[in-house]
Amino acid sequence: MDNTNVIEAIRSGSKEAIQKVYTENAKDVYEFTNSLIQDSSRAREVTRITFVNLFKKINAGETPDDLRMAAMKQAYEEAQPLAIMEAQAFATV
């Protein structure tokens, strides 16, 4: 299934398409977010939020050219504020 078909399937409510995107990308998203925030529990939560928000954006009409890159970009948007907070907390210790 190509990117366009996957996006259309997600918009149609296909649980299989959602699961496919999640399964193919969740490990990389988790590892990336964990490297930013250095907290495995929070990284799991950010990973979950990343995909929820990615699917919301797709359902709202966004059509990413590359779903993996869209997931990584979304993960950065979710994790970056947490990483800054962690860095600031560390700097004040």
WOSULJO-V963485 format. One record per run of one state. SS is the DSSP state (@ for helix, = for strand, . for the rest). FROM is the first residue (numbers start at 1). TO is the last residue. If there is no record, write none. Layout:
# WOSULJO-V963485
ss=SS from=FROM to=TO
ss=SS from=FROM to=TO
This chain:
# WOSULJO-V963485
ss=. from=1 to=2
ss=@ from=3 to=11
ss=. from=12 to=14
ss=@ from=15 to=37
ss=. from=38 to=39
ss=@ from=40 to=59
ss=. from=60 to=66
ss=@ from=67 to=91
ss=. from=92 to=93
